[in-house]
């Protein structure tokens, strides 16, 4: 078997292990780093690779930035409203896209889609692909969320938050003046 196939397979398992840790920590309302430490020390769970630990640690360290980025791209969906498994998958993919240099963006996106296909709903792979592809491209256009849990509110009832039109208009006006936006 080619070496790159072995590496990709082990990294795929590491991503799934990181997802398990992030999902478990959220379900139990525990610190993800504590769950990671228990998993590393324990003999009753599958081993945690260095790459899986790096993913968990990276998501924790950059979670605020990741969540703001995801919230801007998933129009109509706050990060908190996303399905827990989708949220964890997106956070891992976003960490890889935004903060790692040894993983190609396309690989991070493909791996996230595979996890969504295996572990989430039928609509999740498309949603994960759209959000992460937009993130990788640096797009400002929000990605439509899957229709399965979306609640339509009248425009005047929509709470202001990341990704609303006023944020985008502000970003566009900054760029028009030659000022950097807060991407």
Beta strands, then each sheet from edge to edge (+ up, - down):
strand 1: 74-75
strand 2: 143-144
sheet 1: 1+ 2+
end
